[in-house]
Amino acid sequence: MSSRVETRFGDVTAEQTRRLGAPASTRPVYGVDRSQGLTSQAKYVSGDLSRYKRLEPGMFAYNPMRLNIGSIGFCDSERTPGLVSSDYIVFSCRDDVLLPEYLRYYVLGPSWAQWTSSAGVGSVRSRIYYRELAMMPVSLPTIAEQRHVVQILRTLDDKIELNRNMNRTLESIARAIFESWFVDRDSSDGTTEHNSAERWPKVAFSETVQVLSGGTPRTSEPEFWGGGLPWYSVADAPSAGDVFVTDTEKTISSAGVESSAAQLVPDLTTIVSARGTVGKCALTGREMAFNQSCYGLRPMDQVGYYFTYFSTRNLVEELRRSAHGSVFSTITRDTLSTVCVHRPPSGLVAAFEREVGPLMQRILVAVEHSRALTLTRDALLPRLVSGDLAAAGATGLSPIGRH
């Protein structure tokens, strides 16, 4: 049986309030994001860093107005010691009773989410300061059992990260081939079509793709939501290198599609975000719908799905460069109609598809593998943090160490 200690959060953690004390620093200034945790760069940074709080490896940081929606960041051992806004709460663990790495997983579990979603003070926006967080009841296993839990879950996370690293490498190879053939126009594929690239016709980008619009079913109609059809928004944009999206945060039903402007697009459709967070690109790994803040792009001649994806990414970079420091706030159909691109010969595009197709398919397989690993981890996590170490046996993972 697992031996557990019932205690309060404030008894196993300590708030850290040490500030930088100088107006400037070479330390990175971190932000905290709900989906990413600790981010490498805060959105807004003051010109005077004196009051910014120090964040060391092993510490946690959060905005007291966003903890109730699951926004918290962990500074792991691979991070450079940094700073966070003076408005943030920073705390550390008493590592003789609570491993920081265990708490990193604990905050992803249901107990943490249930408590923080209902706690806090303030009539307009809920604020959870450390004094409130310190009152949260927690049930902790022994340090040895915490270490076992961390090893099991980290094994899965390490495999996911390995897939992501491989995908970043494969995607960079495919992108380098695209740039060599169609941007620098210097190919080693044996063709001569690159040498005549200056004679490629210049056309509007919209003449090379079919532009599809998205939509959102009425949120007040429950039967339109929770169906078996993925519904893409920019929140589902894949991590760098993963390229493909195969699963989405929200799903809709066939009735939701039929009742709205949403439409289903097949796999290998490029989706680009056009409003809000502009310019995020993804390739669909399966049939799905998407919201009205995005466009779906399909090659006009049904040849060149990967070419369309990399062309779209190249177009987004061109638009950013042409903004000359202005806010790159939207992409419209007029944008796609007024921006001109060179149209390469269809034979060259087909050769590119054959060249990069195996690379892209390996990325898709790895994305699907990572999705399966994530589902396994998410299913195991609440059982493991509640003390069910035997749950690891169902996956073939050792509760003692890594395979």
PELINHU-V818117 format. One record per residue. N is the residue number from 1. RES is the residue in one small letter. SS is DSSP state (H for helix, E for strand, - for the rest). NEAR is the number of other C-alpha atoms within 8 Angstrom. Layout:
N_RES_SS_NEAR ; N_RES_SS_NEAR
This chain:
1_m_-_2 ; 2_s_-_7 ; 3_s_-_6 ; 4_r_E_8 ; 5_v_E_8 ; 6_e_E_8 ; 7_t_E_10 ; 8_r_E_11 ; 9_f_H_12 ; 10_g_H_11 ; 11_d_H_8 ; 12_v_H_11 ; 13_t_E_12 ; 14_a_E_10 ; 15_e_E_9 ; 16_q_-_8 ; 17_t_-_8 ; 18_r_-_6 ; 19_r_E_10 ; 20_l_-_11 ; 21_g_-_8 ; 22_a_-_9 ; 23_p_-_8 ; 24_a_-_8 ; 25_s_-_6 ; 26_t_-_4 ; 27_r_-_8 ; 28_p_E_10 ; 29_v_E_12 ; 30_y_-_12 ; 31_g_E_12 ; 32_v_E_15 ; 33_d_E_11 ; 34_r_-_9 ; 35_s_-_5 ; 36_q_-_7 ; 37_g_E_11 ; 38_l_E_12 ; 39_t_E_11 ; 40_s_-_8 ; 41_q_-_8 ; 42_a_-_11 ; 43_k_-_5 ; 44_y_-_4 ; 45_v_-_7 ; 46_s_-_5 ; 47_g_-_6 ; 48_d_-_8 ; 49_l_-_12 ; 50_s_-_10 ; 51_r_-_11 ; 52_y_-_12 ; 53_k_E_14 ; 54_r_E_12 ; 55_l_E_13 ; 56_e_-_9 ; 57_p_-_11 ; 58_g_-_12 ; 59_m_-_14 ; 60_f_E_12 ; 61_a_E_14 ; 62_y_E_13 ; 63_n_E_12 ; 64_p_-_11 ; 65_m_-_9 ; 66_r_-_11 ; 67_l_H_14 ; 68_n_H_15 ; 69_i_H_9 ; 70_g_-_9 ; 71_s_-_14 ; 72_i_-_14 ; 73_g_E_12 ; 74_f_E_11 ; 75_c_-_14 ; 76_d_-_9 ; 77_s_-_7 ; 78_e_-_6 ; 79_r_-_7 ; 80_t_-_9 ; 81_p_-_11 ; 82_g_E_11 ; 83_l_E_13 ; 84_v_E_14 ; 85_s_-_11 ; 86_s_-_9 ; 87_d_-_6 ; 88_y_E_11 ; 89_i_E_14 ; 90_v_E_13 ; 91_f_E_11 ; 92_s_E_12 ; 93_c_E_12 ; 94_r_-_10 ; 95_d_-_7 ; 96_d_-_6 ; 97_v_-_8 ; 98_l_-_14 ; 99_l_-_13 ; 100_p_H_11 ; 101_e_H_9 ; 102_y_H_12 ; 103_l_H_9 ; 104_r_H_9 ; 105_y_H_11 ; 106_y_H_9 ; 107_v_-_9 ; 108_l_-_9 ; 109_g_-_11 ; 110_p_H_7 ; 111_s_H_7 ; 112_w_H_10 ; 113_a_H_13 ; 114_q_H_8 ; 115_w_H_9 ; 116_t_H_13 ; 117_s_H_9 ; 118_s_H_7 ; 119_a_-_10 ; 120_g_-_11 ; 121_v_E_8 ; 122_g_-_7 ; 123_s_-_5 ; 124_v_-_4 ; 125_r_-_7 ; 126_s_-_12 ; 127_r_E_12 ; 128_i_-_15 ; 129_y_-_9 ; 130_y_H_8 ; 131_r_H_8 ; 132_e_H_10 ; 133_l_H_10 ; 134_a_-_11 ; 135_m_-_9 ; 136_m_-_10 ; 137_p_E_8 ; 138_v_E_8 ; 139_s_E_9 ; 140_l_E_9 ; 141_p_E_11 ; 142_t_-_10 ; 143_i_H_10 ; 144_a_H_6 ; 145_e_H_9 ; 146_q_H_12 ; 147_r_H_10 ; 148_h_H_11 ; 149_v_H_13 ; 150_v_H_11 ; 151_q_H_12 ; 152_i_H_15 ; 153_l_H_10 ; 154_r_H_8 ; 155_t_H_9 ; 156_l_H_11 ; 157_d_H_10 ; 158_d_H_8 ; 159_k_H_10 ; 160_i_H_11 ; 161_e_H_8 ; 162_l_H_8 ; 163_n_H_11 ; 164_r_H_12 ; 165_n_H_9 ; 166_m_H_9 ; 167_n_H_13 ; 168_r_H_11 ; 169_t_H_9 ; 170_l_H_12 ; 171_e_H_14 ; 172_s_H_9 ; 173_i_H_8 ; 174_a_H_11 ; 175_r_H_9 ; 176_a_H_8 ; 177_i_H_9 ; 178_f_H_12 ; 179_e_H_10 ; 180_s_H_11 ; 181_w_H_11 ; 182_f_H_10 ; 183_v_H_7 ; 184_d_-_7 ; 185_r_-_11 ; 186_d_-_9 ; 187_s_-_9 ; 188_s_-_5 ; 189_d_-_4 ; 190_g_-_5 ; 191_t_-_7 ; 192_t_-_6 ; 193_e_H_8 ; 194_h_H_11 ; 195_n_H_8 ; 196_s_H_8 ; 197_a_H_9 ; 198_e_H_5 ; 199_r_H_5 ; 200_w_-_10 ; 201_p_E_7 ; 202_k_E_8 ; 203_v_E_10 ; 204_a_E_12 ; 205_f_H_12 ; 206_s_H_10 ; 207_e_H_9 ; 208_t_-_10 ; 209_v_E_11 ; 210_q_E_11 ; 211_v_E_10 ; 212_l_E_7 ; 213_s_E_12 ; 214_g_-_15 ; 215_g_-_11 ; 216_t_-_11 ; 217_p_-_14 ; 218_r_-_8 ; 219_t_-_8 ; 220_s_-_4 ; 221_e_-_8 ; 222_p_H_7 ; 223_e_H_8 ; 224_f_H_15 ; 225_w_E_13 ; 226_g_E_10 ; 227_g_E_9 ; 228_g_E_7 ; 229_l_E_11 ; 230_p_E_14 ; 231_w_E_13 ; 232_y_E_13 ; 233_s_-_12 ; 234_v_H_9 ; 235_a_H_6 ; 236_d_H_10 ; 237_a_-_10 ; 238_p_-_10 ; 239_s_-_6 ; 240_a_-_6 ; 241_g_-_13 ; 242_d_-_13 ; 243_v_-_13 ; 244_f_E_12 ; 245_v_E_13 ; 246_t_-_10 ; 247_d_-_6 ; 248_t_-_11 ; 249_e_-_9 ; 250_k_E_9 ; 251_t_E_12 ; 252_i_E_15 ; 253_s_-_13 ; 254_s_H_9 ; 255_a_H_8 ; 256_g_H_14 ; 257_v_H_15 ; 258_e_H_8 ; 259_s_-_7 ; 260_s_-_10 ; 261_a_-_11 ; 262_a_-_16 ; 263_q_-_10 ; 264_l_-_9 ; 265_v_E_9 ; 266_p_-_9 ; 267_d_-_10 ; 268_l_-_10 ; 269_t_-_12 ; 270_t_E_15 ; 271_i_E_12 ; 272_v_E_14 ; 273_s_E_16 ; 274_a_-_13 ; 275_r_E_10 ; 276_g_-_8 ; 277_t_-_9 ; 278_v_-_12 ; 279_g_-_9 ; 280_k_-_9 ; 281_c_E_13 ; 282_a_E_13 ; 283_l_E_13 ; 284_t_E_15 ; 285_g_-_10 ; 286_r_-_9 ; 287_e_-_11 ; 288_m_E_13 ; 289_a_E_14 ; 290_f_E_14 ; 291_n_-_13 ; 292_q_-_10 ; 293_s_-_10 ; 294_c_E_15 ; 295_y_E_13 ; 296_g_E_14 ; 297_l_E_13 ; 298_r_E_12 ; 299_p_E_12 ; 300_m_-_9 ; 301_d_-_4 ; 302_q_-_7 ; 303_v_-_9 ; 304_g_-_11 ; 305_y_H_13 ; 306_y_H_10 ; 307_f_H_11 ; 308_t_H_13 ; 309_y_H_12 ; 310_f_H_10 ; 311_s_H_8 ; 312_t_H_11 ; 313_r_H_10 ; 314_n_H_8 ; 315_l_H_8 ; 316_v_H_9 ; 317_e_H_8 ; 318_e_H_8 ; 319_l_H_9 ; 320_r_H_9 ; 321_r_H_7 ; 322_s_H_6 ; 323_a_-_9 ; 324_h_-_6 ; 325_g_-_4 ; 326_s_-_5 ; 327_v_-_5 ; 328_f_-_8 ; 329_s_-_8 ; 330_t_E_8 ; 331_i_-_10 ; 332_t_-_7 ; 333_r_H_8 ; 334_d_H_6 ; 335_t_H_8 ; 336_l_H_11 ; 337_s_H_11 ; 338_t_H_8 ; 339_v_-_8 ; 340_c_E_9 ; 341_v_E_8 ; 342_h_E_8 ; 343_r_E_9 ; 344_p_-_10 ; 345_p_-_8 ; 346_s_H_7 ; 347_g_H_6 ; 348_l_H_9 ; 349_v_H_12 ; 350_a_H_10 ; 351_a_H_8 ; 352_f_H_11 ; 353_e_H_12 ; 354_r_H_8 ; 355_e_H_7 ; 356_v_H_11 ; 357_g_H_9 ; 358_p_H_8 ; 359_l_H_10 ; 360_m_H_11 ; 361_q_H_8 ; 362_r_H_9 ; 363_i_H_15 ; 364_l_H_12 ; 365_v_H_8 ; 366_a_H_11 ; 367_v_H_13 ; 368_e_H_9 ; 369_h_H_8 ; 370_s_H_11 ; 371_r_H_8 ; 372_a_H_8 ; 373_l_H_11 ; 374_t_H_11 ; 375_l_H_8 ; 376_t_H_9 ; 377_r_H_11 ; 378_d_H_8 ; 379_a_H_8 ; 380_l_H_10 ; 381_l_H_12 ; 382_p_H_10 ; 383_r_H_11 ; 384_l_H_12 ; 385_v_H_11 ; 386_s_-_7 ; 387_g_-_8 ; 388_d_-_9 ; 389_l_H_9 ; 390_a_H_7 ; 391_a_H_10 ; 392_a_H_13 ; 393_g_H_9 ; 394_a_H_7 ; 395_t_H_7 ; 396_g_-_6 ; 397_l_-_10 ; 398_s_-_10 ; 399_p_-_12 ; 400_i_-_7 ; 401_g_-_8 ; 402_r_-_8 ; 403_h_-_4
